[in-house]
Amino acid sequence: MCPMFVVNCSMIKVESFAFNPFEENTYILSDETGEAVIIDPGCYDPDEKNILAAYIEKNKLKPVRLLLTHAHIDHILGNNFVSSRYKLEIEMHASDVDLLLSAPMYGQVWGIQAEPSPEPSILLKEGDLVKFGKSELKVLFTPGHSQGSITFYSEKEKFVIVGDVLFHRSIGRTDLPGGNHEELIKSIKTKLLPLGDNVKVYSGHGPETNIGAEKKYNPFLQD
């Protein structure tokens, strides 16, 4: 059984499932209309795919968007399943498209048999608004972990879905193709920290945190 935690916001419900051998956090965001977005579907094996589908069915959700924070293999293993089952187009940043399409090849390095992902139909960029139901998320361009890493920000409800840009007391690794440590630190300090100390951070791995705690305690962010 994969671990799962639930966070209830005033309008948007954020649910996270830890999937695949990398324990990647797949997010489903929904509001009172029943419309939902799926972010970084990492569901790998049949059991994980069934868990995701069962949650959607049980809660009578209508997935309307499939979003990627970035295209590293652990975040895209369920792309084909989710896209096919719910008839969704993939939305991501243009700079990570090559990374997405090469996933089956570099997955072999990790011993992962990745299904080829559909190509993205919608290329997101800084400032775009992702709308679903009565809710919206703003796209922030936050490269460094990968060339095309983006963050989804709910200004109204004060949270961000950051992928592998920022973690509880840590930051994303930059030793993979497309990684750049200086660029990552710049993204965090110029795009995320100014959002405010009370903004919750939902990362691609591990527990949630908030901007204030990371400003104070994250060893990678101390001058």
C-alpha positions in Angstrom: 0.0 0.0 0.0 1.5 3.4 -0.9 1.5 6.1 1.7 -1.0 8.9 1.2 -1.7 12.2 2.9 -4.6 14.5 2.6 -4.7 18.3 3.0 -7.9 20.2 2.9 -7.8 23.9 1.8 -10.7 26.3 2.0 -11.5 25.7 -1.7 -9.0 23.4 -3.3 -8.5 19.9 -1.9 -5.0 18.7 -2.3 -4.4 15.0 -2.2 -1.0 13.3 -2.6 0.0 9.7 -3.4 3.6 8.5 -3.1 4.2 6.3 -6.1 6.9 4.2 -7.8 10.3 3.2 -6.5 11.3 6.8 -6.1 8.3 7.6 -3.8 7.3 10.5 -6.0 4.4 12.6 -4.9 1.5 12.6 -7.4 -1.0 15.3 -6.7 -4.7 15.5 -7.5 -6.3 18.9 -6.9 -10.0 19.4 -7.0 -12.7 21.9 -5.9 -16.4 21.8 -5.1 -17.3 21.6 -8.7 -15.7 18.1 -9.0 -13.3 19.2 -11.7 -9.7 18.1 -11.0 -6.2 18.4 -12.2 -3.6 15.7 -12.0 0.0 16.8 -11.5 3.0 14.6 -12.1 1.4 11.2 -12.4 4.0 8.8 -11.2 1.8 5.7 -10.9 3.9 2.9 -12.3 2.5 -0.5 -11.7 -1.1 -1.8 -12.0 -1.8 -1.4 -8.3 -0.7 2.2 -8.3 -2.8 3.0 -11.3 -5.8 1.4 -9.7 -5.3 3.4 -6.5 -5.3 6.7 -8.5 -8.4 5.7 -10.6 -10.2 4.4 -7.5 -9.7 7.8 -5.7 -11.1 9.7 -8.7 -14.1 7.4 -9.0 -14.9 7.3 -5.3 -14.9 11.1 -5.1 -16.8 11.5 -8.4 -14.1 13.7 -9.8 -13.8 14.8 -13.4 -10.1 15.2 -14.4 -9.8 18.1 -16.8 -6.0 18.8 -17.0 -2.8 16.8 -16.8 0.1 19.0 -15.6 3.8 18.3 -15.3 6.2 20.3 -13.1 9.1 18.7 -15.0 9.8 15.6 -17.0 12.1 13.4 -15.0 11.1 9.8 -15.2 9.7 9.4 -11.7 7.2 12.2 -12.4 5.9 10.9 -15.8 5.5 7.2 -15.5 1.7 7.4 -15.4 1.4 9.9 -18.3 0.2 7.3 -20.8 -2.3 5.8 -18.4 -3.8 9.1 -17.2 -3.8 10.7 -20.7 -5.5 7.7 -22.2 -8.0 6.9 -19.5 -9.2 10.5 -19.0 -8.6 11.8 -22.5 -6.3 14.5 -21.3 -3.6 16.5 -23.1 -0.2 16.8 -21.4 0.7 20.4 -20.3 4.3 21.3 -19.5 7.2 23.7 -20.3 8.8 23.5 -23.7 12.3 23.2 -22.3 11.6 19.7 -20.9 10.0 18.2 -24.0 13.2 16.4 -25.1 13.6 15.0 -21.6 10.0 13.7 -21.7 10.4 11.9 -25.0 13.7 10.3 -24.0 12.2 8.8 -20.8 12.1 5.1 -22.0 15.8 5.3 -22.9 17.2 6.9 -19.7 14.7 4.8 -17.6 16.9 1.8 -18.4 19.7 3.4 -16.3 17.4 3.2 -13.3 16.1 -0.2 -14.1 12.7 1.3 -15.0 10.6 0.1 -17.9 8.8 3.4 -18.8 6.0 3.5 -21.3 6.5 6.1 -24.0 4.6 9.3 -23.0 2.3 11.1 -25.4 3.8 14.3 -26.7 2.6 17.5 -24.9 -0.2 19.5 -26.6 0.0 22.6 -24.4 3.3 24.3 -23.6 3.1 26.4 -20.4 5.1 29.5 -19.6 5.7 32.0 -16.9 2.4 33.8 -16.0 0.0 31.4 -17.6 -3.2 30.7 -15.6 -4.3 27.0 -15.3 -8.0 27.0 -14.6 -10.3 24.2 -13.4 -13.7 24.4 -11.8 -13.8 27.7 -9.8 -10.1 27.6 -9.2 -6.9 28.7 -10.9 -3.1 28.2 -10.6 -0.5 30.5 -11.8 2.6 29.1 -13.6 6.0 30.2 -12.3 9.1 29.3 -14.3 11.6 27.8 -11.8 14.4 26.1 -13.7 17.5 24.6 -12.2 16.5 21.1 -11.2 15.7 20.7 -14.9 15.7 23.2 -17.7 11.9 23.3 -17.9 10.9 23.1 -14.2 7.7 25.0 -13.4 5.8 25.7 -10.2 2.0 25.9 -9.8 0.9 28.7 -7.4 -2.5 29.2 -5.8 -2.3 32.9 -4.9 -5.8 32.8 -3.3 -5.1 29.8 -1.1 -1.4 30.3 -0.5 0.3 27.1 -1.7 2.7 26.0 -4.4 3.2 22.7 -6.1 7.0 22.8 -6.8 8.0 19.5 -8.2 11.6 18.9 -7.2 12.7 22.5 -6.9 12.4 22.8 -3.2 12.0 20.3 -0.4 11.7 20.2 3.4 15.1 21.3 4.4 16.6 20.5 1.0 16.6 21.4 -2.7 16.4 19.5 -5.9 19.5 17.7 -7.2 21.3 19.4 -10.0 23.7 16.6 -11.2 21.2 15.3 -13.8 21.1 16.5 -17.4 19.8 20.0 -17.5 20.5 20.7 -13.8 22.2 23.9 -12.7 22.8 24.7 -9.1 23.1 28.4 -9.4 20.0 28.7 -11.5 18.1 26.6 -9.0 19.0 28.8 -6.1 18.1 31.8 -8.1 14.7 30.3 -8.9 14.0 29.6 -5.3 15.1 33.0 -4.0 13.5 35.1 -6.7 10.3 33.2 -7.5 9.4 31.2 -4.3 10.7 33.0 -1.3 9.0 36.3 -2.1 5.6 34.6 -2.1 5.4 34.9 1.6 6.3 32.9 4.7 2.9 31.4 5.1 2.8 29.8 1.7 2.6 26.0 1.9 5.0 24.0 -0.2 4.0 20.7 -1.7 7.1 19.0 -3.1 7.7 16.1 -5.5 9.0 13.9 -2.7 8.6 13.9 1.1 6.5 16.0 3.4 5.0 19.4 2.9 6.7 22.5 4.3 6.3 26.3 4.1 8.3 29.2 2.7 9.0 30.7 6.1 10.4 27.5 7.5 12.7 27.0 4.5 14.0 30.5 4.7 14.9 30.0 8.3 16.1 26.4 8.4 17.0 25.2 4.9 20.8 24.9 4.9 21.0 25.5 1.1 19.2 28.9 1.4 21.4 30.5 4.0 23.7 33.3 2.8 
